[in-house]
C-alpha cells in the first residue's frame, strides 16, 4: 500500500505497479480456485509422515511478468508451485511433473502445447494463463476473503528441481518459511531497498 503506484514488474510481459500486481494476483487466485481441480491435499510435504500437503500445480510462462503473477496467485490459492522450464526436453519435463505429482499446468500461449504433452499421460489439464489474467482485468480485485487458504510456515511453497544434467532431475521442497528467510537474507546481502530494480 505504501508504494502502490510504483513500478513492481517490468521487462518481458505486461508492466505492473505494486497495486496492479496485487489486484491481478488476487483475481487470478480467485479464478484458479474455480478452474483447478479441488485440492485433495495428497502431496507429500515436508513432515515426517508424508501426506496432507497442497497438490502441486505446474507453471510454464518463461521469465515473464505474468509468470511472477502466476506464482503469487498459486500461492494465494494455497497451492504448491512447480515452475517448469520449457528449455528442458519434453521427456525430462514429464519426469519432473510425474515426480512432483503435477497433473495441471498454468501456461502461456507459447508453451501451452508443450504443457499439454507433459501432463498427457496422466489425463492432465492445461489452463491458459493469458485468458485467466484477461478475465480478471481491469475490474476490481476480489475480496481477500475470496480465497480462504492461508499457507505458511512449514507448508510447501514450491518444489524446485535440478536440471538433471548429471542424471535425472531431483526435487527439493521449499517451505514458506524458507522462502521468506531467503528473500530477507538476499535483501540484506545485496543491500536492496525501496526503488531498487533487479
MOQUI-V441452 format. One record per residue. N is the residue number from 1. PSI is psi in whole degrees, 0 to 359 (999 if undefined). OMEGA is omega in radians with two decimals (none if undefined). Layout:
n=N psi=PSI omega=OMEGA
n=N psi=PSI omega=OMEGA
//
This chain:
n=1 psi=328 omega=-3.11
n=2 psi=328 omega=-3.08
n=3 psi=37 omega=-3.04
n=4 psi=324 omega=-3.09
n=5 psi=358 omega=3.14
n=6 psi=152 omega=3.12
n=7 psi=129 omega=3.13
n=8 psi=316 omega=-3.08
n=9 psi=133 omega=3.09
n=10 psi=167 omega=3.13
n=11 psi=228 omega=-3.12
n=12 psi=109 omega=-3.13
n=13 psi=191 omega=-3.12
n=14 psi=142 omega=3.04
n=15 psi=146 omega=3.12
n=16 psi=137 omega=2.88
n=17 psi=173 omega=3.10
n=18 psi=317 omega=-3.13
n=19 psi=318 omega=3.12
n=20 psi=319 omega=3.13
n=21 psi=320 omega=3.11
n=22 psi=311 omega=-3.14
n=23 psi=316 omega=-3.10
n=24 psi=318 omega=-3.12
n=25 psi=325 omega=3.07
n=26 psi=315 omega=-3.14
n=27 psi=318 omega=3.13
n=28 psi=320 omega=3.09
n=29 psi=317 omega=3.13
n=30 psi=318 omega=3.12
n=31 psi=321 omega=-3.13
n=32 psi=325 omega=3.13
n=33 psi=336 omega=3.10
n=34 psi=322 omega=-3.02
n=35 psi=318 omega=-3.11
n=36 psi=155 omega=3.01
n=37 psi=151 omega=3.14
n=38 psi=143 omega=3.14
n=39 psi=113 omega=-3.14
n=40 psi=3 omega=3.13
n=41 psi=45 omega=-3.11
n=42 psi=1 omega=-3.11
n=43 psi=157 omega=-3.02
n=44 psi=317 omega=-3.09
n=45 psi=202 omega=-3.07
n=46 psi=3 omega=-3.14
n=47 psi=167 omega=-3.12
n=48 psi=323 omega=3.09
n=49 psi=116 omega=-3.12
n=50 psi=149 omega=3.08
n=51 psi=159 omega=3.07
n=52 psi=354 omega=-3.13
n=53 psi=161 omega=-3.11
n=54 psi=148 omega=-3.14
n=55 psi=124 omega=-3.13
n=56 psi=148 omega=3.07
n=57 psi=134 omega=3.12
n=58 psi=155 omega=3.08
n=59 psi=125 omega=3.09
n=60 psi=98 omega=-3.14
n=61 psi=20 omega=3.11
n=62 psi=204 omega=3.12
n=63 psi=69 omega=-3.05
n=64 psi=165 omega=3.07
n=65 psi=326 omega=3.10
n=66 psi=327 omega=3.09
n=67 psi=320 omega=3.12
n=68 psi=316 omega=3.10
n=69 psi=321 omega=3.11
n=70 psi=317 omega=3.12
n=71 psi=311 omega=3.14
n=72 psi=319 omega=-3.12
n=73 psi=317 omega=3.12
n=74 psi=320 omega=3.10
n=75 psi=317 omega=3.12
n=76 psi=332 omega=3.10
n=77 psi=2 omega=3.08
n=78 psi=19 omega=-3.10
n=79 psi=155 omega=3.02
n=80 psi=133 omega=-3.06
n=81 psi=135 omega=2.99
n=82 psi=103 omega=3.11
n=83 psi=125 omega=-3.10
n=84 psi=123 omega=-3.08
n=85 psi=113 omega=-3.08
n=86 psi=356 omega=3.06
n=87 psi=346 omega=3.09
n=88 psi=151 omega=3.06
n=89 psi=151 omega=-3.07
n=90 psi=320 omega=-3.13
n=91 psi=322 omega=3.13
n=92 psi=322 omega=3.08
n=93 psi=319 omega=3.11
n=94 psi=322 omega=3.09
n=95 psi=315 omega=3.12
n=96 psi=313 omega=-3.13
n=97 psi=320 omega=3.13
n=98 psi=313 omega=3.13
n=99 psi=319 omega=-3.09
n=100 psi=345 omega=-3.09
n=101 psi=27 omega=-3.13
n=102 psi=122 omega=3.01
n=103 psi=8 omega=3.02
n=104 psi=138 omega=-3.14
n=105 psi=135 omega=2.98
n=106 psi=120 omega=-3.02
n=107 psi=151 omega=3.01
n=108 psi=171 omega=-3.06
n=109 psi=318 omega=-3.09
n=110 psi=330 omega=-3.04
n=111 psi=5 omega=-3.04
n=112 psi=318 omega=-3.12
n=113 psi=317 omega=3.10
n=114 psi=318 omega=3.13
n=115 psi=319 omega=3.13
n=116 psi=320 omega=3.10
n=117 psi=322 omega=-3.07
n=118 psi=322 omega=-3.09
n=119 psi=7 omega=-3.06
n=120 psi=319 omega=-3.06
n=121 psi=342 omega=3.14
n=122 psi=18 omega=-3.13
n=123 psi=34 omega=-3.06
n=124 psi=173 omega=-3.13
n=125 psi=150 omega=3.08
n=126 psi=134 omega=-3.14
n=127 psi=132 omega=-3.05
n=128 psi=108 omega=-3.09
n=129 psi=312 omega=-3.11
n=130 psi=317 omega=3.13
n=131 psi=319 omega=3.13
n=132 psi=321 omega=3.10
n=133 psi=317 omega=-3.13
n=134 psi=325 omega=-3.13
n=135 psi=332 omega=-3.11
n=136 psi=357 omega=-3.11
n=137 psi=152 omega=0.00
n=138 psi=18 omega=-3.06
n=139 psi=177 omega=-3.12
n=140 psi=151 omega=3.11
n=141 psi=146 omega=3.07
n=142 psi=161 omega=3.11
n=143 psi=146 omega=3.06
n=144 psi=338 omega=-3.14
n=145 psi=352 omega=-3.13
n=146 psi=321 omega=3.10
n=147 psi=112 omega=-3.00
n=148 psi=7 omega=-3.14
n=149 psi=135 omega=3.13
n=150 psi=75 omega=3.14
n=151 psi=158 omega=3.10
n=152 psi=183 omega=3.09
n=153 psi=242 omega=-3.09
n=154 psi=2 omega=3.08
n=155 psi=143 omega=3.11
n=156 psi=135 omega=3.04
n=157 psi=313 omega=-3.09
n=158 psi=159 omega=2.96
n=159 psi=119 omega=-3.10
n=160 psi=133 omega=-3.10
n=161 psi=146 omega=2.98
n=162 psi=166 omega=-3.11
n=163 psi=337 omega=-3.10
n=164 psi=18 omega=-3.09
n=165 psi=336 omega=3.12
n=166 psi=19 omega=-3.11
n=167 psi=208 omega=3.11
n=168 psi=148 omega=3.12
n=169 psi=143 omega=3.10
n=170 psi=141 omega=-3.09
n=171 psi=148 omega=3.07
n=172 psi=129 omega=3.13
n=173 psi=127 omega=3.03
n=174 psi=131 omega=3.12
n=175 psi=167 omega=3.07
n=176 psi=318 omega=3.14
n=177 psi=317 omega=3.12
n=178 psi=317 omega=-3.10
n=179 psi=317 omega=3.12
n=180 psi=316 omega=3.13
n=181 psi=318 omega=3.12
n=182 psi=316 omega=-3.13
n=183 psi=317 omega=3.12
n=184 psi=318 omega=3.14
n=185 psi=320 omega=3.11
n=186 psi=318 omega=3.13
n=187 psi=319 omega=3.12
n=188 psi=312 omega=-3.08
n=189 psi=323 omega=-3.11
n=190 psi=354 omega=3.14
n=191 psi=36 omega=-3.08
n=192 psi=146 omega=3.09
n=193 psi=180 omega=3.13
n=194 psi=136 omega=3.10
n=195 psi=345 omega=3.11
n=196 psi=148 omega=3.14
n=197 psi=141 omega=3.09
n=198 psi=999 omega=none
//
